[in-house]
């Protein structure tokens, strides 16, 4: 599976002018924001730390300290320093909650940023109430059609996207794009993030023409705003390349992937999670072209990066495990990869729940691996576990059911159980005919 980068640009930096004062703190904040916008994150961090020291001189509950901590938390998340980001954002949140004079919009900003961090780390139960509190504060303070409301909608959509809830994400993404086009105009880089996210959702839904149009608009806006070399430009290139790769347009996709990866490594460092995303996607391009030997080392490097940055039980780690297992199985033929799939399955069950749709991805890979390794009883058992999972969904996916029945038919044919094989094949055909006529 390819990584489609849902944008994190809707993390919000509070403006340096909100400090209402000149001097070292204001100068440091202005320099930090400028460095951040240019992708110079080391310089931005140094300036924010200077501003933090200046702000702490006013006491531990100063509003200006909360603003610095909010911005520092955003920067740390971009640098993949997630523990530091959480500490800074939680400190900022406590300060906002202690203010005698309520500041609902600044409180909403920090709620939004902390929720985004929790989402990225798969802490969904902690993220959702923060997102909803942020959205409520912004709609009450600003009205329903404001760019800050759009950012909250975008991030709530991202929250659902991360859990595979595309139907819930789509109206939020579309409303965010509508608001930003109306309030910011067609050339604002803030619009580019929402265009990118809607394009990613359309791609996942198979709406390739709409996806390409949205990705190209996002790329054009970012190049005009930031120039040809910037982390956000790399993000748009990655996603457009993913679309081309899915469509089999490999000659167009590969140079875009390579340019995006090179840019991401240069700006974010060799061990950043966005680098793992680029490595995974380039590997999938080679996998599609049956270049398994070229895909494997890229996937191993991506796995090491994600395990270090996100922890061993992240859904992002499960995704790389699935892809690595598939590449090794097809490259070496005889290698046992079921342990990789079993680890992926355990991660998805733990994070999403044992009956979530995401678990089906690992079950399908595991059953195929068992079949290739000659563990036919285990394969049959796993396919039936997949059938049970699909049947428990609110709206069972007929195409997914058909795929499992086809795989079972192949398995039974391999075992010489031809009557059972024909029965499974007939079930698959019935489901596909039904889907075609509906």
BAROLUM-793004 format. One record per residue (C-alpha): x negated, y negated, z. Coordinates in Angstrom, 3 decimals, m for minus. Layout:
<sites>
xx;yy;zz
X;Y;Z;
...
</sites>
This chain:
<sites>
xx;yy;zz
0.000;0.000;0.000;
m1.231;m3.483;m0.822;
m1.502;m6.284;1.701;
0.688;m9.203;0.748;
m0.455;m12.127;2.810;
2.450;m13.820;4.493;
1.154;m17.308;5.232;
0.182;m18.526;8.663;
m0.027;m22.177;7.564;
3.233;m22.793;9.421;
1.210;m22.761;12.608;
1.425;m26.407;13.579;
m1.365;m28.768;14.586;
m0.219;m31.697;16.711;
m1.375;m35.051;15.272;
m4.366;m36.776;16.795;
m2.457;m40.052;16.695;
m0.053;m38.643;19.273;
m2.749;m39.253;21.862;
m2.088;m42.945;21.574;
m5.669;m43.933;22.293;
m8.990;m44.553;20.646;
m12.281;m43.349;22.047;
m14.182;m40.036;22.067;
m11.100;m37.783;22.417;
m9.259;m39.407;19.526;
m12.374;m39.410;17.345;
m13.047;m35.744;18.081;
m9.464;m34.778;17.287;
m9.454;m36.669;14.031;
m12.727;m35.014;12.996;
m11.445;m31.591;14.061;
m8.247;m31.869;12.018;
m10.179;m33.038;8.969;
m12.645;m30.147;9.270;
m9.767;m27.673;9.743;
m7.961;m28.923;6.632;
m11.155;m28.371;4.606;
m11.644;m24.845;5.941;
m14.729;m25.797;8.010;
m13.647;m23.920;11.120;
m16.944;m23.881;13.046;
m17.114;m27.671;12.906;
m13.439;m27.962;13.862;
m13.946;m25.726;16.903;
m16.865;m27.816;18.130;
m14.834;m31.015;17.834;
m11.780;m29.525;19.562;
m13.907;m28.327;22.481;
m15.289;m31.860;22.820;
m11.737;m33.218;22.838;
m10.719;m30.636;25.440;
m13.420;m31.826;27.849;
m12.357;m35.443;27.362;
m8.666;m34.596;27.890;
m9.341;m32.579;31.069;
m10.662;m35.735;32.705;
m7.051;m36.911;32.968;
m5.983;m33.915;35.040;
m4.836;m30.315;34.414;
m1.255;m31.255;33.464;
m1.918;m34.105;31.030;
0.169;m34.016;27.862;
m2.868;m34.868;25.763;
m4.644;m31.766;27.125;
m1.673;m29.645;26.020;
m1.998;m31.109;22.506;
m5.682;m30.242;22.324;
m5.055;m26.721;23.636;
m2.264;m26.187;21.086;
m4.571;m27.148;18.230;
m7.436;m25.117;19.617;
m5.128;m22.103;19.850;
m4.154;m22.495;16.180;
m7.811;m22.682;15.195;
m8.744;m19.629;17.271;
m6.000;m17.623;15.589;
m7.286;m18.622;12.163;
m10.754;m17.486;13.260;
m9.312;m14.146;14.495;
m10.219;m14.992;18.110;
m6.860;m13.762;19.325;
m7.498;m13.505;23.070;
m8.859;m17.059;23.128;
m5.888;m18.238;21.058;
m3.375;m16.734;23.481;
m5.132;m18.238;26.491;
m5.153;m21.731;24.953;
m1.533;m21.586;23.794;
m0.234;m20.230;27.100;
m2.064;m23.016;28.958;
m0.473;m25.562;26.623;
2.981;m24.030;27.141;
2.701;m24.236;30.931;
1.727;m27.919;30.711;
4.697;m28.773;28.447;
7.078;m26.991;30.800;
5.790;m29.042;33.757;
6.279;m32.445;32.124;
8.598;m34.762;34.049;
9.505;m36.416;30.736;
10.654;m33.538;28.465;
8.920;m33.324;25.087;
11.121;m30.855;23.168;
9.348;m31.099;19.817;
5.876;m30.590;21.229;
7.164;m27.730;23.376;
8.731;m26.226;20.229;
5.421;m26.462;18.380;
3.562;m24.471;21.005;
6.401;m21.933;21.263;
6.195;m21.467;17.492;
2.441;m20.959;17.514;
2.452;m18.515;20.417;
5.286;m16.527;18.798;
3.316;m16.328;15.546;
0.334;m14.959;17.435;
2.513;m12.342;19.145;
4.000;m11.333;15.791;
0.570;m10.896;14.248;
m0.400;m8.647;17.149;
2.833;m6.608;16.830;
4.210;m7.847;20.163;
7.656;m8.303;18.680;
9.742;m8.275;21.854;
7.710;m11.212;23.180;
7.777;m13.136;19.902;
11.492;m13.238;19.035;
12.801;m15.258;22.024;
10.036;m17.827;21.513;
10.910;m18.215;17.816;
14.597;m18.644;18.588;
13.909;m21.171;21.349;
11.685;m23.126;18.953;
14.337;m23.139;16.220;
17.054;m24.264;18.635;
14.921;m27.133;19.980;
14.073;m28.376;16.499;
17.595;m28.165;15.113;
18.946;m30.022;18.159;
16.289;m32.738;17.994;
15.900;m33.166;14.227;
19.029;m31.824;12.561;
19.341;m28.811;10.243;
17.373;m30.165;7.271;
13.919;m31.096;8.503;
10.487;m29.754;7.539;
9.804;m28.644;11.118;
13.080;m26.700;11.115;
11.952;m25.128;7.831;
8.683;m24.026;9.439;
10.617;m22.372;12.262;
12.836;m20.594;9.723;
9.777;m19.498;7.759;
8.131;m17.994;10.819;
11.296;m16.263;11.981;
11.499;m14.807;8.469;
7.903;m13.678;8.829;
8.840;m12.000;12.115;
11.470;m9.908;10.304;
9.160;m9.284;7.336;
6.502;m7.784;9.588;
9.070;m5.235;10.783;
10.256;m4.373;7.277;
13.607;m6.177;7.739;
13.712;m7.780;4.297;
17.455;m8.449;4.296;
17.103;m10.553;7.452;
13.981;m12.347;6.169;
15.276;m13.393;2.727;
17.917;m16.003;3.706;
15.495;m17.584;6.162;
12.745;m17.865;3.521;
15.149;m19.267;0.923;
16.552;m21.836;3.336;
12.990;m22.886;4.283;
12.071;m23.425;0.613;
15.265;m25.432;0.006;
14.617;m27.717;2.981;
10.959;m28.294;2.120;
11.647;m29.048;m1.532;
14.238;m31.592;m0.418;
12.239;m33.223;2.379;
8.571;m32.850;1.371;
8.718;m32.844;m2.399;
7.390;m30.335;m4.945;
3.669;m31.061;m4.462;
3.327;m30.802;m0.669;
1.009;m28.020;0.600;
3.548;m27.236;3.325;
5.947;m26.145;0.592;
3.272;m23.847;m0.861;
3.352;m21.593;2.216;
7.100;m21.024;1.935;
6.881;m20.485;m1.831;
4.199;m17.869;m1.200;
6.268;m16.047;1.408;
9.408;m15.981;m0.730;
7.293;m14.753;m3.663;
5.955;m11.935;m1.496;
9.457;m10.880;m0.501;
10.646;m10.967;m4.140;
7.712;m8.791;m5.152;
8.589;m6.222;m2.499;
12.173;m6.245;m3.842;
10.960;m5.662;m7.401;
11.920;m9.151;m8.608;
8.622;m9.580;m10.426;
9.508;m12.509;m12.685;
10.738;m14.655;m9.785;
7.766;m13.567;m7.681;
5.253;m14.607;m10.358;
6.893;m18.011;m10.771;
6.795;m18.651;m7.016;
3.181;m17.472;m6.669;
2.019;m19.661;m9.550;
3.770;m22.703;m8.069;
2.144;m22.014;m4.696;
m1.292;m21.646;m6.282;
m0.930;m24.853;m8.304;
0.156;m26.868;m5.260;
m2.734;m25.569;m3.163;
m5.361;m26.153;m5.823;
m4.111;m29.718;m6.294;
m4.096;m30.349;m2.529;
m7.269;m28.527;m1.450;
m9.339;m28.044;m4.591;
m10.308;m24.719;m6.207;
m12.250;m23.417;m3.165;
m10.202;m23.087;0.027;
m8.839;m20.251;2.232;
m5.253;m21.062;1.253;
m6.169;m20.940;m2.443;
m7.707;m17.519;m1.766;
m4.412;m16.471;m0.178;
m2.421;m17.397;m3.295;
m4.927;m15.700;m5.603;
m4.709;m12.507;m3.542;
m0.949;m12.343;m3.800;
m0.786;m13.151;m7.509;
m3.408;m10.451;m8.117;
m1.301;m7.991;m6.098;
1.665;m8.692;m8.323;
m0.399;m8.159;m11.476;
m1.795;m4.932;m10.056;
1.674;m3.560;m9.282;
2.651;m4.353;m12.879;
m0.404;m2.524;m14.216;
m2.084;m5.756;m15.365;
m5.423;m4.601;m13.970;
m7.659;m6.738;m16.193;
m5.948;m9.872;m14.850;
m5.813;m8.667;m11.251;
m9.437;m7.631;m10.644;
m11.173;m11.012;m11.184;
m8.541;m12.696;m9.014;
m9.099;m10.174;m6.208;
m12.872;m10.600;m6.438;
m12.648;m14.403;m6.409;
m10.206;m14.350;m3.483;
m12.384;m11.925;m1.501;
m15.561;m13.901;m2.115;
m13.877;m17.135;m1.030;
m12.392;m15.547;2.095;
m15.739;m14.063;3.165;
m17.439;m17.413;2.650;
m14.940;m19.478;4.651;
m13.732;m17.042;7.314;
m16.672;m14.667;7.767;
m17.333;m11.057;6.826;
m15.325;m9.572;9.713;
m12.137;m11.627;9.456;
m8.800;m9.747;9.070;
m8.110;m11.606;5.824;
m11.287;m10.017;4.444;
m9.859;m6.597;5.338;
m6.728;m7.560;3.428;
m8.782;m8.385;0.324;
m10.836;m5.193;0.624;
m7.695;m3.090;0.937;
m6.130;m4.690;m2.115;
m9.215;m4.297;m4.264;
m9.402;m0.659;m3.169;
m5.771;m0.145;m4.177;
m6.539;m1.589;m7.592;
m9.351;0.963;m8.021;
m7.079;3.696;m6.632;
m4.474;2.893;m9.298;
m7.201;3.356;m11.915;
m8.324;6.667;m10.320;
m11.642;5.118;m9.248;
m11.496;6.842;m5.866;
m15.244;6.716;m5.185;
m15.141;2.919;m5.499;
m12.041;2.599;m3.328;
m13.258;4.677;m0.361;
m16.094;2.436;0.965;
m13.876;m0.647;0.676;
m11.176;1.043;2.750;
m13.665;2.226;5.385;
m14.962;m1.315;5.779;
m11.398;m2.677;5.965;
m10.535;m0.117;8.648;
m13.530;m1.106;10.782;
m12.595;m4.795;10.545;
m8.979;m4.242;11.545;
m9.795;m1.907;14.404;
m12.176;m4.517;15.813;
m9.928;m7.541;15.261;
m6.442;m6.118;15.883;
m7.101;m3.076;18.064;
m6.787;0.627;17.252;
m2.969;0.706;17.465;
m2.076;m2.067;15.031;
0.298;m1.413;12.089;
m2.417;m2.906;9.893;
m4.743;m0.117;11.007;
m2.052;2.463;10.166;
m1.769;1.044;6.662;
m5.507;1.399;6.015;
m5.493;4.922;7.474;
m2.786;5.938;4.984;
m4.663;4.420;2.061;
m8.009;5.908;3.079;
m6.468;9.354;3.519;
m4.908;9.169;0.071;
m8.164;8.119;m1.593;
m10.215;10.810;0.158;
m7.656;13.504;m0.610;
m7.695;12.736;m4.325;
m11.459;12.156;m4.471;
m12.678;15.230;m2.600;
m9.659;17.529;m3.090;
m10.691;19.925;m0.306;
m11.215;17.430;2.517;
m8.842;17.617;5.507;
m7.187;14.224;5.937;
m4.141;15.187;7.978;
m5.769;13.759;11.125;
m5.812;10.315;9.497;
m2.120;10.568;8.660;
m1.311;11.888;12.143;
m3.044;8.899;13.703;
m1.137;6.545;11.389;
2.122;8.276;12.303;
1.427;7.905;16.027;
0.727;4.180;15.622;
3.930;3.509;13.708;
6.070;5.499;16.137;
4.564;3.596;19.065;
4.912;0.130;17.536;
8.196;0.401;15.615;
9.933;3.314;17.340;
10.195;6.984;16.297;
13.278;6.395;14.105;
12.141;3.244;12.284;
11.893;3.155;8.473;
8.146;2.410;8.721;
7.546;5.912;10.101;
8.668;7.394;6.777;
5.494;6.135;5.045;
3.252;8.188;7.329;
5.521;11.249;7.217;
5.455;11.291;3.414;
1.680;11.037;3.274;
1.225;13.653;5.963;
3.522;16.146;4.216;
1.713;15.649;0.903;
m1.653;16.166;2.622;
m0.445;19.369;4.267;
0.691;20.639;0.860;
m2.653;19.881;m0.773;
m4.498;21.542;2.106;
m2.385;24.701;1.867;
m0.609;24.118;5.192;
2.765;24.809;3.665;
4.777;25.508;6.827;
3.594;22.200;8.304;
4.459;20.417;5.053;
8.022;21.792;5.021;
8.541;20.858;8.665;
7.315;17.303;8.007;
9.532;16.845;4.944;
12.571;17.877;6.992;
11.552;15.401;9.694;
11.557;12.742;6.961;
15.042;13.801;5.795;
16.350;13.549;9.358;
14.820;10.078;9.737;
16.380;8.779;6.506;
19.793;10.179;7.449;
19.693;8.264;10.765;
19.328;4.871;9.077;
22.358;2.564;8.968;
22.163;2.572;5.171;
20.290;5.711;4.080;
18.047;5.063;1.070;
19.248;7.371;m1.718;
16.028;6.970;m3.696;
13.919;7.858;m0.643;
16.084;10.928;m0.048;
15.689;11.954;m3.684;
11.896;11.665;m3.461;
11.804;13.947;m0.430;
14.017;16.515;m2.159;
11.729;16.450;m5.223;
8.722;17.037;m2.994;
10.484;19.916;m1.259;
11.353;21.417;m4.665;
7.659;21.266;m5.622;
6.695;22.851;m2.311;
9.165;25.714;m2.661;
8.030;26.323;m6.254;
4.470;26.557;m4.996;
5.585;29.183;m2.471;
7.536;31.094;m5.116;
10.883;30.263;m3.447;
12.559;29.376;m6.730;
16.165;29.479;m5.530;
15.417;26.956;m2.792;
13.417;24.873;m5.264;
16.354;24.649;m7.687;
18.675;23.655;m4.834;
16.384;20.803;m3.789;
15.965;19.649;m7.388;
19.748;19.592;m7.871;
20.166;17.464;m4.737;
17.553;15.012;m6.000;
19.225;14.772;m9.411;
22.620;14.203;m7.846;
21.325;11.334;m5.727;
19.570;9.688;m8.657;
22.612;10.039;m10.934;
24.744;8.531;m8.207;
22.333;5.603;m7.794;
22.225;5.023;m11.556;
26.004;4.855;m11.846;
26.521;2.536;m8.890;
</sites>
